[in-house]
Amino acid sequence: MHLLDMSIHHSHSVNPDETPVSLPLAVITVDSYGVLTVTLDGADYPQPSPTAPWTKARFGELLDVLTADRTRTIRVEIHESDGSTFTDIIHAVRTPRPDPIDGPPTPRRARSPPHTRNR
């Protein structure tokens, strides 16, 4: 296969558990007060409310929202107020899927402690 035949914009995969080739991009800019301005794929990403902006203290919550509670993988660029830039990929957490043939899982009972013999 020639490299020109490969598209970096193809985001659909045959296997839904695979990371897509084209990742959503979150750009987070931090001001000198620790308030975050966020875009996702170039569109402004709103703060939760006018009185509760995204801040460094709420960074984990912001990542949870951007990744749909860690169900999708995203690329993150963070631009700090001092001019430094950090990039990372936040991976989706793989959750085991129940086998549809077996149906819903049945509750399991705890094991009893092993019996000891008096000697």
Secondary structure, 3 states (H helix, E strand, C coil): CCHHHCCCCCCCCCCCCCCCCCCCEEEEEECCCCEEEEEECCEECCCCECCECCEHHHHHHHHHHHCCCCCCCEEEEEECCCCCEEEEEECCCCCCCCCCCCCCCCCCCCCCCCCCCCC
